[in-house]
Amino acid sequence: MVKKWLTVLLGLVLASFVLAACSDDKTGGKGSDVEIPEGATEVVMWNLFGGGDAEYMQEIVDKFNESQSDIFINNIQQEYEEYYTKLLTSIASGKGPDLAISHIHVLPELVNQGLLQDLDPLAKDVDVSWDEYTPNILEATIYDDKHYAVPIDTHAQIFYYNNKLVKDAGLLKDDGTLKMEETPEGFRNFLTSLKKKLPENKYPMAFSTAGLDTYRLWWTFYTQLGGEHILTDDLENPEYALDLDKAIKAAEYLKSLYYEDKVIPLNLQDFYSEFQSQNAATISTGVWATGIWETTDDLEFTAMPVPNIFDQKGAWGNSHTFVIPYYEDADPEIQKAALEFMEFATDEGAIWAKAGHVPAKETVVNSEEFKELPYRSDYAQVAEYVNFEDRNIYSRGLRDIVMRNLDMIWTDEVSPEEAFKAIEKEVKDLIGG
């Protein structure tokens, strides 16, 4: 416990430099220079979005603001790289926003430090439709039987293929699905068949040799094998719980695609552009790429969940959520206004789905508006079984350790056994276990 609070204190001291650069109010950031309608309750919202995500969230905010005159959402865009440092520090100092965006894997830190408002007392006065959310997503926002966040979406690791290249290789069925057996051998056979049948200047799969995407695909295979944790979900005092055999098996399988089958070129500088320029027949990345591919000229593609090739359905995933920071002197009317917007925004999930994300509300996923969007329904079912990262205060540090050591497997610097031995030591040092 002492170690934890020393870590928090050090973080607050270091982060004060970030806060010092901000204005004294809670609106510091892009978009703060707006005129608040007379008589309206202002709700200052911080977000970390960029690109299409930022545009679609602003579209939802504008629609809400135009739909009524009592509440005005002042949507402030923050820099992604410093977002969580600034958010945690500003809330702790009482100078944070009224409403904020948080990834689901950061919730444990926020909850543990007492920085989030329990939403249940507010929900008594605001009609929040908890039963409309996908249970798998909603459960990841609940701590001690209390709702601490409203989930917006899930964004999972999925799989895309180029219809023309796969068809020309004779591996596309008449209904547009792949001629592939969903087994470990079937997936490898599919990619090696592509390798044999594609033109010489094309290759089976565009993928990174390091970084987040390889971590996400490893996690996908690990959970498909039945792996559940790296650390237990004890918020403050988790224990090391990696299933070593499954972790190694998942890593060996992914590594075989680079070095044995040679269906993924090593060290691609920009694997997105390789798929986008139709040099690669397939790619695995997050759902957010859907919006990129569908605006690419002459790219005919299909989106689907990562094939469930092992024993269980599984996929890496995360979620964006709305949270209300906790302040001792918080205005309950502002908090209720924030919750009203949260309910409105999640009802408008079809707008948010334009970014490729799967809306958190099942009612939205089942709506005609969502179904009319191309591609999204082809992978929306992944939300039902997506596997979130472990729920404890070490989540962000844990990811960094695992990803850095996994990278050394993909670059063939260490064996999987050596990498996971290093991971165990570093993670136990992190948690003090």
C-alpha positions as CSV (number, residue, x, y, z in Angstrom):
1,M,0.0,0.0,0.0
2,V,2.8,2.4,0.9
3,K,4.5,1.6,-2.4
4,K,1.3,2.3,-4.3
5,W,0.7,5.7,-2.7
6,L,4.4,6.7,-3.1
7,T,3.9,5.9,-6.8
8,V,0.8,8.0,-7.0
9,L,2.4,10.9,-5.2
10,L,5.4,10.8,-7.5
11,G,3.1,10.8,-10.5
12,L,1.2,13.8,-9.2
13,V,4.4,15.8,-8.6
14,L,5.7,15.0,-12.1
15,A,2.4,15.7,-13.7
16,S,2.1,19.1,-12.0
17,F,4.4,20.4,-14.7
18,V,1.7,19.4,-17.2
19,L,-1.0,21.1,-15.2
20,A,1.0,24.2,-14.7
21,A,1.0,24.7,-18.4
22,C,-2.8,24.6,-18.5
23,S,-5.1,27.4,-17.7
24,D,-6.6,27.7,-14.2
25,D,-10.0,26.6,-15.4
26,K,-11.1,23.2,-16.6
27,T,-11.5,24.2,-20.3
28,G,-7.9,24.2,-21.4
29,G,-7.5,22.5,-24.8
30,K,-8.6,22.7,-28.4
31,G,-12.1,24.0,-28.8
32,S,-12.4,25.8,-25.5
33,D,-13.1,29.2,-27.0
34,V,-16.9,28.8,-27.5
35,E,-19.9,30.9,-26.5
36,I,-22.1,29.3,-24.0
37,P,-25.9,30.0,-24.6
38,E,-27.5,32.1,-22.0
39,G,-29.2,30.1,-19.3
40,A,-27.7,26.8,-20.3
41,T,-25.9,24.5,-17.9
42,E,-22.4,24.1,-19.3
43,V,-20.8,20.7,-19.1
44,V,-17.1,20.7,-19.9
45,M,-16.1,17.4,-21.6
46,W,-12.5,16.3,-22.3
47,N,-11.7,13.9,-25.0
48,L,-8.6,12.3,-26.5
49,F,-9.9,11.7,-30.0
50,G,-8.3,12.5,-33.2
51,G,-9.1,12.2,-36.9
52,G,-12.5,10.6,-37.7
53,D,-13.2,9.8,-34.1
54,A,-13.0,13.5,-33.2
55,E,-15.3,14.5,-36.0
56,Y,-18.0,11.9,-35.2
57,M,-17.9,12.7,-31.5
58,Q,-18.3,16.4,-32.3
59,E,-21.2,15.5,-34.6
60,I,-22.9,13.8,-31.7
61,V,-22.2,16.8,-29.4
62,D,-23.6,19.3,-31.9
63,K,-26.7,17.2,-32.4
64,F,-27.3,17.1,-28.6
65,N,-26.7,20.8,-28.2
66,E,-29.1,21.6,-31.0
67,S,-31.7,19.3,-29.7
68,Q,-32.4,21.3,-26.5
69,S,-31.4,24.6,-24.8
70,D,-31.0,23.6,-21.2
71,I,-27.6,21.9,-21.4
72,F,-24.5,22.8,-23.5
73,I,-21.7,20.3,-23.9
74,N,-18.4,22.1,-24.3
75,N,-16.3,19.5,-26.0
76,I,-12.6,20.0,-25.4
77,Q,-10.0,18.0,-27.4
78,Q,-6.8,17.2,-25.5
79,E,-3.5,15.9,-26.8
80,Y,-3.5,12.1,-26.7
81,E,0.0,11.6,-25.5
82,E,-0.5,13.6,-22.3
83,Y,-4.2,12.9,-21.9
84,Y,-4.2,10.5,-18.9
85,T,-1.5,12.3,-17.0
86,K,-3.4,15.5,-17.4
87,L,-6.7,14.0,-16.6
88,L,-5.7,12.2,-13.4
89,T,-3.8,15.2,-12.1
90,S,-6.5,17.7,-12.9
91,I,-9.2,15.7,-11.2
92,A,-7.1,15.2,-8.1
93,S,-6.5,18.9,-7.9
94,G,-10.2,19.8,-8.4
95,K,-9.5,21.4,-11.8
96,G,-10.6,18.7,-14.2
97,P,-13.6,18.5,-16.5
98,D,-17.2,17.7,-15.7
99,L,-17.2,14.8,-18.1
100,A,-14.4,12.8,-19.7
101,I,-13.5,9.9,-22.0
102,S,-11.6,7.0,-20.6
103,H,-10.4,3.7,-22.2
104,I,-11.8,0.8,-20.2
105,H,-8.4,-0.4,-19.2
106,V,-7.7,2.9,-17.4
107,L,-10.8,2.6,-15.2
108,P,-9.1,0.6,-12.5
109,E,-6.6,3.4,-11.8
110,L,-9.3,6.0,-11.8
111,V,-11.6,4.0,-9.5
112,N,-8.9,3.0,-7.2
113,Q,-7.7,6.6,-6.7
114,G,-11.3,7.7,-5.9
115,L,-11.3,10.0,-9.0
116,L,-14.7,8.8,-10.4
117,Q,-18.2,9.5,-9.4
118,D,-20.4,6.4,-8.8
119,L,-23.2,6.9,-11.4
120,D,-25.9,5.0,-9.6
121,P,-27.1,7.8,-7.3
122,L,-27.3,10.2,-10.4
123,A,-29.1,7.5,-12.5
124,K,-32.0,7.6,-10.0
125,D,-32.9,11.0,-11.6
126,V,-31.8,10.3,-15.1
127,D,-33.3,7.5,-17.1
128,V,-30.2,5.4,-17.9
129,S,-31.0,2.2,-19.9
130,W,-28.4,-0.1,-18.4
131,D,-30.2,-3.2,-19.8
132,E,-29.6,-2.0,-23.4
133,Y,-25.9,-2.4,-23.2
134,T,-24.0,-5.5,-24.3
135,P,-23.4,-7.3,-21.1
136,N,-19.8,-8.2,-21.9
137,I,-18.9,-4.5,-22.2
138,L,-21.1,-3.2,-19.4
139,E,-19.7,-5.6,-16.9
140,A,-16.2,-4.3,-17.5
141,T,-17.3,-0.9,-16.2
142,I,-18.7,-2.1,-12.9
143,Y,-16.7,-2.2,-9.6
144,D,-18.1,-3.4,-6.3
145,D,-21.5,-3.6,-8.0
146,K,-21.4,0.1,-8.9
147,H,-21.5,1.7,-12.3
148,Y,-18.5,4.0,-12.8
149,A,-18.7,4.5,-16.5
150,V,-21.0,4.4,-19.5
151,P,-19.5,2.4,-22.3
152,I,-19.6,4.0,-25.8
153,D,-18.2,1.1,-27.9
154,T,-15.9,-1.8,-28.2
155,H,-13.0,-1.6,-30.6
156,A,-11.5,-5.0,-31.3
157,Q,-8.7,-6.6,-33.3
158,I,-10.3,-8.0,-36.5
159,F,-9.3,-9.4,-39.9
160,Y,-9.7,-7.9,-43.3
161,Y,-9.2,-9.4,-46.8
162,N,-8.9,-8.0,-50.3
163,N,-11.8,-9.6,-52.2
164,K,-10.1,-9.5,-55.6
165,L,-6.8,-10.9,-54.6
166,V,-8.3,-13.7,-52.6
167,K,-10.8,-14.5,-55.3
168,D,-8.1,-14.5,-58.0
169,A,-6.2,-17.0,-55.8
170,G,-9.2,-19.3,-55.8
171,L,-9.8,-18.9,-52.1
172,L,-13.1,-17.1,-52.0
173,K,-16.5,-18.9,-51.9
174,D,-19.4,-17.8,-54.0
175,D,-21.0,-16.1,-50.9
176,G,-17.9,-14.0,-50.5
177,T,-16.5,-15.9,-47.4
178,L,-13.1,-17.5,-47.2
179,K,-12.3,-21.0,-48.2
180,M,-10.6,-21.6,-44.9
181,E,-11.0,-24.1,-42.1
182,E,-11.1,-22.2,-38.8
183,T,-8.3,-24.3,-37.1
184,P,-4.6,-23.5,-36.4
185,E,-3.7,-25.6,-39.4
186,G,-6.5,-24.2,-41.6
187,F,-5.5,-20.6,-41.1
188,R,-1.8,-21.4,-41.9
189,N,-2.9,-23.4,-44.9
190,F,-5.0,-20.5,-46.1
191,L,-2.1,-18.0,-45.9
192,T,0.4,-20.4,-47.4
193,S,-2.0,-21.1,-50.3
194,L,-2.2,-17.4,-50.9
195,K,1.6,-17.2,-50.9
196,K,1.7,-19.8,-53.7
197,K,-1.1,-18.4,-55.8
198,L,-0.6,-14.7,-55.5
199,P,1.4,-12.7,-58.1
200,E,5.1,-12.4,-57.2
201,N,4.7,-8.7,-56.2
202,K,1.9,-9.5,-53.8
203,Y,2.0,-11.2,-50.4
204,P,-0.5,-13.0,-48.1
205,M,-0.7,-10.7,-45.1
206,A,0.4,-7.2,-44.1
207,F,1.2,-7.0,-40.5
208,S,3.6,-5.3,-38.1
209,T,6.7,-6.9,-36.7
210,A,6.4,-5.1,-33.4
211,G,4.1,-2.9,-31.3
212,L,0.5,-2.8,-30.4
213,D,-1.0,-4.8,-33.2
214,T,1.3,-7.8,-32.6
215,Y,0.5,-7.6,-28.9
216,R,-3.2,-7.5,-29.7
217,L,-3.1,-10.5,-32.0
218,W,-1.0,-12.5,-29.5
219,W,-3.6,-11.7,-26.8
220,T,-6.3,-12.8,-29.2
221,F,-4.7,-16.2,-29.7
222,Y,-3.9,-16.5,-26.0
223,T,-7.5,-16.0,-25.1
224,Q,-8.7,-18.3,-27.8
225,L,-6.5,-21.0,-26.3
226,G,-8.3,-20.4,-23.0
227,G,-5.8,-17.9,-21.4
228,E,-7.7,-15.5,-19.1
229,H,-5.2,-13.3,-17.3
230,I,-1.7,-12.1,-17.0
231,L,-2.6,-10.7,-13.5
232,T,-5.7,-11.4,-11.5
233,D,-8.4,-8.8,-11.4
234,D,-7.7,-7.8,-7.8
235,L,-7.8,-4.1,-8.1
236,E,-4.8,-3.2,-5.8
237,N,-3.1,-6.5,-5.0
238,P,-3.2,-8.7,-8.1
239,E,-1.2,-11.9,-8.4
240,Y,0.8,-13.1,-11.4
241,A,-1.6,-15.5,-13.2
242,L,-0.2,-16.0,-16.7
243,D,-1.0,-19.4,-18.2
244,L,2.6,-20.0,-19.4
245,D,1.9,-22.9,-21.7
246,K,-0.9,-21.1,-23.5
247,A,1.1,-17.8,-23.7
248,I,4.1,-19.6,-25.3
249,K,1.9,-21.6,-27.7
250,A,0.2,-18.3,-28.9
251,A,3.6,-16.7,-29.3
252,E,5.0,-19.6,-31.2
253,Y,2.0,-19.7,-33.5
254,L,2.3,-16.1,-34.4
255,K,6.0,-16.3,-34.8
256,S,5.6,-19.2,-37.2
257,L,3.7,-17.0,-39.6
258,Y,6.9,-14.8,-40.0
259,Y,9.7,-17.3,-39.9
260,E,8.4,-20.8,-40.9
261,D,5.6,-20.0,-43.3
262,K,7.0,-16.6,-44.3
263,V,3.5,-15.3,-45.1
264,I,4.2,-12.0,-43.3
265,P,7.1,-9.9,-44.6
266,L,9.4,-8.7,-41.8
267,N,9.8,-5.0,-40.8
268,L,7.2,-3.4,-43.1
269,Q,7.5,0.3,-42.6
270,D,3.7,0.9,-43.0
271,F,1.7,-2.2,-43.1
272,Y,-1.6,-0.2,-43.4
273,S,-0.4,1.3,-46.7
274,E,0.5,-2.2,-48.0
275,F,-3.0,-3.4,-47.7
276,Q,-4.5,0.0,-48.8
277,S,-2.4,-0.1,-52.0
278,Q,-3.5,-3.7,-52.6
279,N,0.0,-5.2,-52.2
280,A,-1.3,-7.6,-49.5
281,A,-4.3,-9.9,-49.6
282,T,-5.1,-9.7,-45.8
283,I,-4.4,-7.7,-42.7
284,S,-5.2,-7.8,-39.0
285,T,-5.8,-4.6,-37.1
286,G,-8.4,-2.7,-35.2
287,V,-12.0,-2.0,-36.3
288,W,-11.1,1.7,-36.7
289,A,-9.4,0.8,-40.0
290,T,-12.8,0.2,-41.6
291,G,-13.2,3.9,-42.1
292,I,-9.8,4.1,-43.9
293,W,-10.4,1.2,-46.2
294,E,-13.9,2.3,-47.3
295,T,-12.7,5.7,-48.4
296,T,-9.8,4.1,-50.4
297,D,-10.5,4.2,-54.2
298,D,-10.9,0.8,-55.9
299,L,-10.3,-1.2,-52.7
300,E,-12.9,-4.0,-52.4
301,F,-12.6,-5.7,-49.0
302,T,-14.4,-7.7,-46.4
303,A,-14.2,-7.3,-42.7
304,M,-14.6,-10.2,-40.2
305,P,-13.6,-11.2,-36.7
306,V,-10.1,-12.7,-36.3
307,P,-10.8,-16.4,-37.2
308,N,-11.5,-18.3,-34.0
309,I,-8.9,-21.0,-34.8
310,F,-8.3,-22.4,-31.3
311,D,-10.6,-23.8,-28.6
312,Q,-12.6,-20.7,-27.7
313,K,-13.9,-17.6,-29.2
314,G,-11.6,-14.7,-28.3
315,A,-10.4,-11.3,-29.5
316,W,-8.4,-8.5,-28.0
317,G,-10.6,-5.5,-27.4
318,N,-10.9,-2.2,-25.6
319,S,-13.7,0.3,-25.1
320,H,-14.1,4.1,-25.0
321,T,-16.3,5.1,-22.0
322,F,-17.8,8.2,-20.6
323,V,-16.9,9.0,-16.9
324,I,-17.8,11.7,-14.5
325,P,-14.9,12.8,-12.3
326,Y,-15.5,13.0,-8.5
327,Y,-15.2,16.3,-6.7
328,E,-16.2,17.0,-3.2
329,D,-17.9,20.2,-4.2
330,A,-19.4,18.9,-7.5
331,D,-22.6,20.5,-8.7
332,P,-25.2,17.7,-8.9
333,E,-27.1,19.5,-11.6
334,I,-24.0,19.5,-13.9
335,Q,-23.4,15.9,-13.1
336,K,-27.0,15.0,-14.0
337,A,-26.7,17.0,-17.2
338,A,-23.5,15.1,-18.1
339,L,-25.3,11.8,-17.5
340,E,-28.2,12.9,-19.8
341,F,-25.7,13.6,-22.5
342,M,-24.0,10.2,-22.0
343,E,-27.4,8.5,-22.5
344,F,-28.1,10.6,-25.6
345,A,-24.7,9.9,-27.1
346,T,-24.8,6.2,-26.7
347,D,-28.3,6.2,-28.3
348,E,-26.6,7.9,-31.3
349,G,-24.1,5.0,-31.6
350,A,-24.8,4.7,-35.3
351,I,-23.0,8.0,-35.8
352,W,-20.1,6.8,-33.7
353,A,-20.0,3.5,-35.7
354,K,-19.0,5.5,-38.8
355,A,-15.5,5.4,-37.2
356,G,-15.7,1.6,-37.4
357,H,-16.4,1.0,-33.7
358,V,-19.1,-1.4,-32.5
359,P,-21.6,0.6,-30.4
360,A,-22.0,-0.5,-26.8
361,K,-25.8,-0.6,-26.9
362,E,-27.3,-3.8,-28.3
363,T,-30.4,-1.7,-29.3
364,V,-28.2,0.4,-31.6
365,V,-26.4,-2.7,-33.1
366,N,-29.8,-4.1,-33.9
367,S,-31.1,-0.9,-35.4
368,E,-31.8,-0.4,-39.1
369,E,-29.5,2.7,-39.0
370,F,-26.6,0.6,-37.9
371,K,-27.4,-2.3,-40.2
372,E,-27.4,0.1,-43.2
373,L,-23.8,0.9,-42.5
374,P,-21.6,-1.3,-44.7
375,Y,-19.1,-3.8,-43.1
376,R,-19.9,-3.1,-39.5
377,S,-22.5,-5.9,-39.0
378,D,-20.0,-8.4,-40.4
379,Y,-17.9,-8.1,-37.2
380,A,-20.3,-6.6,-34.6
381,Q,-20.7,-10.0,-33.0
382,V,-17.1,-9.8,-31.6
383,A,-18.5,-7.4,-28.9
384,E,-20.2,-10.4,-27.3
385,Y,-16.9,-12.2,-26.6
386,V,-14.2,-9.6,-26.8
387,N,-11.5,-10.1,-24.1
388,F,-10.5,-7.0,-22.2
389,E,-7.1,-6.6,-20.5
390,D,-6.8,-7.4,-16.8
391,R,-8.7,-5.1,-14.4
392,N,-6.2,-3.7,-11.9
393,I,-4.2,-0.6,-11.3
394,Y,-1.1,-1.9,-13.1
395,S,-2.8,-2.3,-16.5
396,R,-0.9,0.3,-18.4
397,G,2.5,-0.6,-17.0
398,L,1.7,-4.3,-17.6
399,R,0.9,-3.7,-21.2
400,D,4.2,-1.9,-21.8
401,I,6.2,-4.7,-20.2
402,V,4.5,-7.5,-22.1
403,M,4.6,-5.7,-25.5
404,R,8.3,-4.8,-25.2
405,N,9.3,-8.4,-24.5
406,L,7.0,-9.8,-27.1
407,D,8.6,-7.6,-29.7
408,M,11.9,-9.4,-29.1
409,I,10.2,-12.7,-30.0
410,W,8.9,-11.3,-33.3
411,T,12.3,-9.9,-34.2
412,D,13.8,-13.3,-33.3
413,E,16.1,-11.9,-30.6
414,V,14.8,-14.3,-27.9
415,S,12.8,-17.4,-27.6
416,P,9.2,-17.3,-26.3
417,E,10.4,-19.1,-23.1
418,E,13.1,-16.4,-22.5
419,A,10.6,-13.6,-23.2
420,F,8.0,-14.9,-20.7
421,K,10.7,-15.5,-18.1
422,A,11.7,-11.8,-18.4
423,I,8.0,-10.8,-18.4
424,E,7.4,-12.7,-15.2
425,K,10.3,-11.0,-13.4
426,E,9.4,-7.5,-14.6
427,V,5.7,-7.9,-13.8
428,K,6.4,-9.2,-10.3
429,D,8.8,-6.3,-9.7
430,L,6.0,-3.9,-10.9
431,I,3.4,-5.3,-8.5
432,G,5.8,-6.0,-5.7
433,G,5.0,-9.7,-5.7
